[in-house]
Amino acid sequence: MTAARGDTQHGIRRRNLSRVLRAVAAEGPVSRAGVAARIGLTRAGVAPLVDELLRAGLLVETGRAAPSGRGRPGSELAVSDRGPAGLGAEIGVDHLAVCAVDLRGRVRARVAADAANRRSEPGAVLAHLSELLAEVTAGIAVEGLWPAGLAVAVPGLVARGSATVVHAPNLGWREADLGPGLAAALAPAPAARGGSGSPGAAALPLMVENEANLGALAELRLGGAADGSPPQDFVHVSAEIGIGAAIVVDGQLLRGARGFAGELGHVPVYPGGRPCGCGGRGCLEQYAGEEAVLRAGGLTERAAAGSSGPGGRIALLAHRAADGDAGVIRALHEAGTALGIALAGTVNLLDPQAVVLGGALARLAPWVLPSLERELALRTAVAADAARPGRLSVVVSGPAADGPLLGAAHAALGAVLDDPVRSGATTLSPPVDIR
């Protein structure tokens, strides 16, 4: 009975530490009284939690807080700009990227590289990615930061609770387990193994997730609405070479039984239409994916060749459309129509607050939105009822094309925010050297 009570007390303490750290990260600098009011505890209850987070180096005192009317003013609290950081990585069809965010949510380092990943072996891609990871971890180390975890965004289906990419058609991958390769990329140098008990790199939490899901997470964490508060029920649509979607219900991702929810790109919009790499016909990706739009806009591979790399071909489409290229504008209009048809069923079924356009769609929104919204108005009850308060809105993502990468970094940081002082430790020191 005592052990059970102790486990419960430890769980409550851990959750309260998380609540305090999240409150300061969201609102800091903030007084202890402000933290107590935010999370619904007394000042006496908050005090030992704050002290523990100060000892751990996760919080710092920034100076005197304004008087609250009772007692002497205390010190304001903020999260430290040193300590653990979340590593995010993105594997795209034509690029790789890595970034690190600190506890304040600021990007402290970022690198990106062109990479022809289509039909490349996963091992070769991870070898290149490990070089970028090493560059970022070395860069943040000089600023007193170290990795707390790594999350990787991929354009494909990821088995729920695993690091296995079940199918990424635009990469040509099937049943690719990225876990061992990612763990090896973050392993400490041999001479540094067997350190003094600080959290080692080999034990870092690793996550592999669909890129649209992480884009939706970035929308939840970073917001994009005019008032700074993102919707809690929305469909996040992300498009590059392929098209994916993430469904958020009451602030939580709807993953599905196997983790495959959101495969919007393979929803048939024109049954019996163009053949798709998935084996079906008439899939959305064949009408609104990057290559489909380039083809429909009359841009040959040769014309687009000089615009490869992260967002390069999307930039070409946007530039041509802004210059009044009738063929490109027509192709983007047709892509918006196809998107509206594909999204209509989802909107009717789920009744979301918003449809959020991320990835390439964020940059191409001026030419895609009119036809997309028209189709939704024609095909959905909620969009057609324009007079009803709280009607469906179609908005451009705040993080836009950076969503999957930023979402990955913030997901990795969740390991610290969820369990700030692991296993009852009183301090968090950096791990041994990472190479």
Sequence and secondary structure as in RCSB ss.txt:
>XXXX:A:sequence
MTAARGDTQHGIRRRNLSRVLRAVAAEGPVSRAGVAARIGLTRAGVAPLVDELLRAGLLVETGRAAPSGRGRPGS
ELAVSDRGPAGLGAEIGVDHLAVCAVDLRGRVRARVAADAANRRSEPGAVLAHLSELLAEVTAGIAVEGLWPAGL
AVAVPGLVARGSATVVHAPNLGWREADLGPGLAAALAPAPAARGGSGSPGAAALPLMVENEANLGALAELRLGGA
ADGSPPQDFVHVSAEIGIGAAIVVDGQLLRGARGFAGELGHVPVYPGGRPCGCGGRGCLEQYAGEEAVLRAGGLT
ERAAAGSSGPGGRIALLAHRAADGDAGVIRALHEAGTALGIALAGTVNLLDPQAVVLGGALARLAPWVLPSLERE
LALRTAVAADAARPGRLSVVVSGPAADGPLLGAAHAALGAVLDDPVRSGATTLSPPVDIR
>XXXX:A:secstr
 HHHHHHHHHHHHHHHHHHHHHHHHHH SB HHHHHHHHT  HHHHHHHHHHHHHTTSEEEEEE    SSSS  E
EEEE SSEEEEEEEEE SSEEEEEEE TT  EEEEEEEE   TT  HHHHHHHHHHHHHHHHHHHHTTTEEEEEE
EEEESSEE TTSSEEEEETTTTEEEEE HHHHHHHH B GGG S SSS  GGG  EEEEEHHHHHHHHHHHH  S
TTS   SSEEEEEESSSEEEEEEETTEE   SSS TT GGGSBSSTT SB TTS BSBTHHHHSHHHHHHHTT  
HHHHHTT STTHHHHHHHHHHHTT HHHHHHHHHHHHHHHHHHHHHHHHH  SEEEEEEHHHHHHHHHHHHHHHH
HHHH HHHH TTSTT  EEEE SSGGGHHHHHHHHHHHHHHHHSSSGGG S     S B 
